[in-house]
Amino acid sequence: MAKISKTTHPMEAMLKLEHLPKISKGQELSAEIVSLSKKGVMFDIGAKAYAVLGDMEVKEISTYLPYLKAGTVMKVRIVAPESKDGYPVVSMKKFFQKGKWEILKEKKDKEEEIEVICGEYGKGGVFADFMGIRGVIPKIQLTDNFINHPEKLGGQKIKVRILEVDEEKNRLVVSQKAAVLGISQKELKEKFEKIKEGKVYKAKVLGVSEFGAFCEVEGVEGLIHISEISWEKVADASEHIRAGETIEVVVVEKNLTDLKLNLSLKRLTKDPWENIENKYPKDKEVRGEIVRKEKYGYFVKLEPGVEGLIHISKLTGEEKFKEGQGVKVFIEKVNQKGRRISLLLPQKEKPVTYR
């Protein structure tokens, strides 16, 4: 399929053909897509005839059709300078391997949407596929109708915006919410920069999971990790925080990489472990409550946020304490830095292991 028009003067046509570059097998060059479909792709490579995609790669092209269009320029490799039909044959292997990452980077820079197919829901969020690249939509980046039921997205094709793309780490993070609400990364950065670490803010709770609560502070998203809900041990975040409510939080840390906030509820109150050694000196007799039994002993709650351990080596083996039972204990040792207190049960004589 010669590209020189039939109306071109013969001499002019010959001059044009003489100036067209020669192509050779294995050569890499830039090519512009002229047409594409499930049946094949045709490229303008600057030669006397358009080039076509090799038959084996045509089988792979369906996956990429939504992301390519006529006029797209990409690197191709010459497989055959001329086929039996007279067309040069080219390979898009480089694009299949790396070109899709270039598309992602460009889309991120321009803040344009891409379409992904959602997969299963895991701890990191909803997995999503873009041209064979596996990405993730963090739960916090889902719209309100899916944030509490992310598994419903499985198998759906949705539009998202790119938050992070890193080919070396094979990492792709996208946001459904940013696409639906039209959130600009530039605007988000401006809001993020205004927020100060150590300051108290109002936070809207977007959702609660097994590892904490997702919140929004001044238009910026953050997480109250389950360990930051209370000075006491928290097993279930939903027992302390409910989706939809507005609460006060402290900004503990600003994550510059993904523009997220680490938040805390418990730091609004005084740490019960401050000056703990003065409050619980060695040999002091105190009353506590059995909160749980572990293979290495019993944990005793001395006050909200402060627990001590009666180690198994300090027990006779005849003790049958139940959760919630009150007990009288003695302070054996306090480690404020490690937030640990060793306890002893009252005995007529101090055990040999007592120091």
C-alpha positions in Angstrom: 0.0 0.0 0.0 2.1 2.9 -1.3 1.5 6.2 0.5 2.2 8.3 -2.6 -1.0 9.6 -4.1 -2.1 8.5 -7.6 -2.4 12.2 -8.6 1.3 12.8 -7.7 3.5 13.6 -10.7 5.6 10.6 -11.7 8.9 12.5 -11.3 7.8 13.9 -7.9 6.8 10.4 -6.8 10.2 9.0 -7.8 12.0 11.8 -5.9 9.9 11.1 -2.8 10.7 7.4 -3.0 14.4 8.0 -3.4 14.4 10.1 -0.2 12.4 7.5 1.9 14.7 5.8 4.5 15.6 2.2 4.1 14.5 -0.1 6.8 16.2 -3.3 8.1 15.3 -6.2 10.3 15.7 -5.5 14.0 15.7 -1.7 13.5 13.8 0.3 16.1 12.0 3.4 15.1 9.1 5.7 16.0 5.8 4.8 14.3 2.4 6.5 14.2 -0.7 4.5 14.3 -2.8 5.0 11.2 -5.6 2.5 12.0 -6.3 -0.2 14.5 -8.9 -2.8 15.3 -9.1 -6.4 16.6 -8.0 -7.6 13.2 -4.8 -5.6 13.1 -2.8 -2.4 13.4 -1.3 -0.3 10.6 1.6 2.1 11.2 3.2 5.0 9.3 7.0 4.3 9.7 8.1 6.8 7.1 8.7 4.0 4.5 7.2 3.6 1.0 4.3 1.5 2.5 2.5 1.4 5.8 3.7 -1.3 8.2 1.5 -3.9 9.9 1.6 -5.6 13.2 2.8 -9.2 13.2 0.1 -11.9 13.3 1.1 -13.3 16.7 0.9 -9.9 18.4 -2.5 -9.1 16.8 -3.9 -11.7 19.1 -2.7 -9.6 22.1 -4.0 -6.3 20.8 -7.6 -6.5 22.0 -6.5 -5.8 25.6 -4.9 -2.5 24.5 -7.5 -1.1 22.1 -9.3 1.1 24.6 -6.0 2.9 25.4 -4.7 3.4 21.8 -5.9 5.5 19.0 -5.0 6.7 15.5 -2.2 9.3 15.8 -0.5 7.6 18.8 3.2 7.5 18.4 5.3 4.6 19.8 8.5 2.7 19.4 8.3 -0.4 17.2 10.9 -2.9 15.9 11.1 -4.1 12.3 10.5 -7.9 12.1 10.5 -8.1 8.3 11.3 -5.2 5.9 8.8 -6.6 3.5 6.3 -9.4 3.8 4.8 -11.5 1.0 2.0 -8.9 0.8 4.5 -6.1 0.4 4.1 -4.6 3.8 6.9 -4.2 6.4 6.0 -6.2 9.5 6.7 -4.6 13.0 6.6 -5.7 16.6 5.1 -3.8 19.6 6.8 -6.0 22.2 8.5 -2.9 23.7 5.2 -1.3 24.2 3.6 -4.4 25.6 6.5 -4.5 28.1 7.0 -0.8 28.9 4.7 1.4 26.9 1.8 0.9 29.2 3.8 2.3 32.0 4.5 5.4 29.9 0.7 5.7 29.3 0.2 5.6 33.1 2.8 8.2 33.8 1.4 10.5 31.1 -2.2 10.0 32.5 -1.0 10.8 36.0 0.9 14.0 34.9 -2.2 15.2 33.1 -4.6 14.0 35.8 -6.6 12.1 33.3 -8.8 9.1 34.0 -8.1 5.5 33.1 -10.5 2.6 33.0 -9.6 -0.5 35.1 -11.3 -3.8 35.8 -11.8 -4.5 39.5 -10.8 -7.8 41.1 -11.0 -9.2 44.6 -10.9 -7.2 47.8 -7.9 -7.7 50.1 -6.3 -6.0 53.1 -4.7 -3.4 50.9 -7.9 -2.5 49.1 -9.6 -3.5 45.8 -7.2 -5.0 43.3 -7.6 -3.6 39.7 -6.2 -4.5 36.3 -4.9 -2.0 33.7 -3.6 -3.7 30.5 -2.2 -6.6 32.6 -0.7 -4.3 35.3 -2.1 -5.1 38.7 -2.9 -2.1 40.8 -4.8 -1.3 43.9 -7.6 1.0 44.9 -7.1 1.6 48.7 -10.3 1.3 50.6 -10.1 5.0 51.6 -10.1 5.9 47.9 -13.5 4.3 47.2 -16.7 6.3 46.9 -19.1 6.2 49.9 -21.4 3.6 48.3 -18.5 1.1 48.2 -16.3 2.0 51.1 -18.2 -0.3 53.5 -18.8 -3.0 50.8 -15.7 -3.0 48.6 -16.3 -6.6 47.5 -19.2 -5.4 45.4 -16.8 -3.9 42.9 -15.4 -7.3 41.9 -15.6 -7.7 38.1 -16.8 -4.1 37.4 -15.1 -1.8 35.0 -14.7 1.7 36.5 -12.9 4.9 35.9 -10.1 6.0 38.3 -7.4 8.6 38.6 -3.8 7.6 39.2 -2.3 8.5 42.6 1.0 6.7 42.3 2.8 4.9 39.5 6.3 3.3 39.8 7.5 0.9 37.2 10.6 -0.2 39.1 8.5 -1.2 42.1 5.7 -2.5 39.9 3.4 -0.3 41.9 0.1 1.3 40.7 -2.2 3.0 43.1 -5.5 4.6 41.8 -8.5 6.4 43.2 -12.2 5.9 42.3 -13.2 8.8 44.5 -10.8 11.2 42.7 -12.4 10.3 39.4 -16.0 10.5 40.5 -15.5 13.8 42.5 -13.0 15.3 40.1 -10.4 15.8 42.8 -7.3 17.5 41.5 -3.9 16.5 42.9 -2.8 20.1 42.8 -5.7 21.2 45.0 -5.1 18.2 47.3 -1.4 19.2 47.7 -2.5 22.7 48.7 -4.9 21.4 51.3 -2.3 18.9 52.6 0.4 21.6 53.0 -1.9 23.7 55.2 -2.4 20.9 57.7 0.0 21.0 60.7 1.4 18.1 62.6 0.5 18.1 66.3 -2.6 20.2 65.7 -6.2 19.1 66.6 -8.7 18.9 63.8 -12.3 17.9 63.2 -12.4 14.6 61.2 -15.3 12.9 59.4 -15.1 9.1 59.7 -15.5 7.6 56.2 -15.3 4.0 57.2 -14.0 1.5 59.8 -11.9 -1.6 59.1 -10.0 -4.3 61.0 -7.0 -2.1 61.2 -8.5 1.3 62.0 -10.7 4.2 60.9 -10.5 6.1 57.6 -11.1 9.8 58.0 -11.2 13.1 56.1 -9.6 16.2 57.6 -9.9 19.5 55.8 -10.4 17.6 52.5 -7.3 15.3 53.1 -7.6 11.7 53.9 -6.0 10.0 56.9 -6.1 6.9 59.1 -6.5 6.4 62.8 -4.7 3.1 63.2 -6.3 0.7 65.7 -3.3 1.3 68.0 -4.0 5.0 68.1 -7.7 4.8 69.1 -7.2 4.3 72.8 -4.4 3.9 75.4 -6.2 0.6 76.2 -5.9 -2.4 74.0 -8.5 -2.2 71.2 -9.7 -5.4 69.5 -12.5 -4.0 67.3 -12.3 -0.4 66.1 -16.0 -0.3 65.3 -16.7 -0.5 69.0 -15.1 2.9 69.5 -15.7 4.7 66.2 -18.7 4.8 63.8 -18.7 5.7 60.1 -20.4 9.0 59.4 -19.6 10.6 62.7 -17.4 13.7 63.2 -14.7 13.4 65.9 -11.6 15.4 67.0 -8.2 13.9 66.2 -4.5 14.9 66.4 -2.4 14.8 63.3 0.6 12.6 64.3 2.4 12.5 61.0 2.0 13.7 57.4 3.0 11.2 54.7 4.5 13.3 51.9 4.7 10.3 49.5 0.9 9.7 49.2 -0.5 12.9 50.8 -2.1 11.0 53.7 -2.3 11.8 57.4 -1.6 9.5 60.3 -4.1 10.5 63.0 -4.7 9.7 66.7 -7.6 9.7 69.1 -5.8 8.6 72.2 -3.3 11.4 72.1 -6.0 13.9 72.9 -5.7 12.5 76.5 -2.7 12.2 78.7 -0.5 9.1 78.3 -1.2 7.0 81.5 2.4 5.7 81.3 3.9 9.1 82.0 5.6 9.0 85.4 4.5 5.4 85.8 7.5 4.5 87.9 6.5 7.0 90.5 2.9 5.9 90.5 3.8 2.2 90.8 7.0 1.8 92.8 8.5 -1.6 93.4 6.8 -3.7 96.1 3.6 -1.5 96.1 0.4 -3.5 96.7 -2.4 -2.7 94.2 -5.7 -4.1 93.1 -6.4 -5.0 89.5 -8.6 -6.9 87.1 -7.8 -10.0 85.1 -8.2 -9.0 81.4 -6.9 -12.1 79.6 -4.8 -15.2 79.9 -1.9 -16.0 77.6 0.4 -19.0 77.4 3.0 -17.0 79.3 0.8 -15.7 82.1 -2.1 -13.5 83.1 -2.5 -9.8 82.1 -3.9 -7.6 84.8 -5.5 -4.2 84.2 -4.3 -1.7 86.8 -6.0 1.3 85.3 -7.3 2.3 81.8 -4.4 1.9 79.5 -2.0 0.3 82.0 -1.7 -3.5 82.2 0.8 -5.7 84.0 1.8 -9.3 83.6 1.9 -12.1 86.2 4.4 -14.3 84.4 3.9 -18.1 84.3 7.2 -18.5 86.2 5.6 -16.7 89.1 2.6 -18.9 89.3 2.1 -22.2 91.1 -0.1 -23.6 88.4 -3.1 -23.9 90.7 -4.4 -20.5 89.8 -7.7 -20.5 88.0 -8.4 -16.8 87.4 -11.3 -15.7 85.2 -11.6 -12.7 82.9 -13.0 -9.8 84.9 -11.9 -11.2 88.3 -10.4 -8.8 90.8 -7.0 -9.6 92.2 -4.5 -8.2 94.6 -0.9 -8.0 93.2 2.5 -6.5 94.1 4.7 -4.5 91.7 7.9 -6.4 90.9 9.4 -4.3 88.1 8.4 -1.4 85.9 9.8 -0.7 82.4 8.4 2.7 81.3 10.2 2.7 77.9 9.0 -0.8 77.1 5.6 -0.1 78.6 5.8 -3.3 80.7 5.0 -4.0 84.3 5.9 -7.3 86.1 3.5 -8.4 88.8 3.5 -10.9 91.7 0.7 -12.5 93.6 0.7 -12.1 97.4 2.7 -15.0 99.0 3.7 -15.9 102.5 7.3 -16.0 101.3 8.8 -14.4 98.3 9.6 -16.9 95.5 13.2 -17.8 94.7 12.8 -16.1 91.3 11.9 -12.8 93.0 14.5 -10.0 92.6 
